Amino acid sequence: MRAKALFSEAFLLAASNPKALLFYMALFPQILDAERGLAPQAGILILTYCGLSILSLSTYSALAHVLRTRFMTQTRYDRFRQISGVVLLGFAAKLLAELS
């Protein structure tokens, strides 16, 4: 997938996330001062959040890349997928048991 298409898809997903929108709608009115200009305040909050988000996601990405190149072999990857599948099946069985 091209980088531009991937970025567009990720942006659309993040911008339409209802949990994030509700979080901002609940948080921003408590922080913003109604007697000052709202646009500059909102701009600072948005830029700060975006900067911190990019920094944290970039850190996660770099760490995942380092760990993958050092530790992940095909055998370990296959084993990880098998264990993950068993764990998810266990969660599904637990949910099914609780519903009965």
Secondary structure per residue as TSV (DSSP state, phi and psi in degrees):
chain	resnum	aa	ss	phi	psi
A	1	M	-	360.0	137.1
A	2	R	-	-67.8	151.7
A	3	A	H	-61.4	-40.3
A	4	K	H	-65.1	-42.8
A	5	A	H	-66.6	-40.0
A	6	L	H	-64.2	-43.4
A	7	F	H	-62.7	-44.3
A	8	S	H	-61.0	-43.0
A	9	E	H	-64.4	-43.5
A	10	A	H	-65.6	-40.7
A	11	F	H	-63.9	-45.1
A	12	L	H	-62.4	-41.1
A	13	L	H	-63.0	-46.4
A	14	A	H	-68.2	-40.3
A	15	A	H	-71.2	-24.7
A	16	S	T	-101.5	10.6
A	17	N	-	-71.7	113.8
A	18	P	H	-66.2	-30.2
A	19	K	H	-65.5	-42.5
A	20	A	H	-66.1	-42.4
A	21	L	H	-62.4	-42.6
A	22	L	H	-65.6	-38.1
A	23	F	H	-60.3	-47.4
A	24	Y	H	-67.0	-38.2
A	25	M	H	-65.9	-29.6
A	26	A	H	-83.9	-33.1
A	27	L	H	-85.6	-47.5
A	28	F	H	-58.6	-44.4
A	29	P	H	-60.8	-26.9
A	30	Q	H	-78.6	-23.8
A	31	I	H	-96.1	-36.0
A	32	L	S	-72.6	141.0
A	33	D	-	-96.1	116.6
A	34	A	T	-66.0	-20.2
A	35	E	T	-83.8	-11.6
A	36	R	S	-106.3	170.9
A	37	G	-	-63.5	127.0
A	38	L	H	-74.6	-36.5
A	39	A	H	-60.9	-47.8
A	40	P	H	-63.7	-38.2
A	41	Q	H	-65.3	-46.8
A	42	A	H	-63.4	-39.3
A	43	G	H	-60.8	-43.5
A	44	I	H	-63.8	-44.3
A	45	L	H	-62.6	-44.4
A	46	I	H	-66.2	-46.3
A	47	L	H	-63.6	-39.5
A	48	T	H	-63.4	-46.1
A	49	Y	H	-62.3	-46.2
A	50	C	H	-61.8	-42.8
A	51	G	H	-61.7	-45.7
A	52	L	H	-65.9	-37.8
A	53	S	H	-64.4	-46.3
A	54	I	H	-62.0	-42.1
A	55	L	H	-62.9	-46.3
A	56	S	H	-69.1	-42.2
A	57	L	H	-67.2	-35.6
A	58	S	H	-66.6	-38.0
A	59	T	H	-64.4	-45.1
A	60	Y	H	-59.7	-43.6
A	61	S	H	-63.6	-44.9
A	62	A	H	-64.4	-42.8
A	63	L	H	-63.5	-43.2
A	64	A	H	-62.7	-39.2
A	65	H	H	-63.7	-45.4
A	66	V	H	-62.4	-46.8
A	67	L	H	-64.2	-38.6
A	68	R	H	-66.6	-45.1
A	69	T	H	-69.1	-30.3
A	70	R	H	-85.8	-36.8
A	71	F	H	-115.5	-23.1
A	72	M	-	-90.2	111.1
A	73	T	-	-104.0	170.7
A	74	Q	H	-63.0	-39.1
A	75	T	H	-63.5	-45.5
A	76	R	H	-65.2	-37.4
A	77	Y	H	-63.7	-45.3
A	78	D	H	-61.7	-43.0
A	79	R	H	-63.4	-42.0
A	80	F	H	-60.1	-44.1
A	81	R	H	-63.8	-39.9
A	82	Q	H	-64.6	-46.7
A	83	I	H	-63.9	-42.2
A	84	S	H	-60.6	-41.6
A	85	G	H	-62.8	-42.2
A	86	V	H	-64.5	-41.3
A	87	V	H	-62.4	-45.0
A	88	L	H	-64.3	-39.1
A	89	L	H	-63.8	-37.1
A	90	G	H	-62.9	-43.1
A	91	F	H	-62.7	-42.0
A	92	A	H	-63.3	-40.9
A	93	A	H	-64.8	-39.7
A	94	K	H	-63.4	-44.0
A	95	L	H	-63.4	-40.7
A	96	L	H	-64.9	-40.1
A	97	A	H	-66.2	-35.8
A	98	E	H	-72.6	-28.3
A	99	L	H	-75.8	-26.0
A	100	S	-	-79.4	360.0
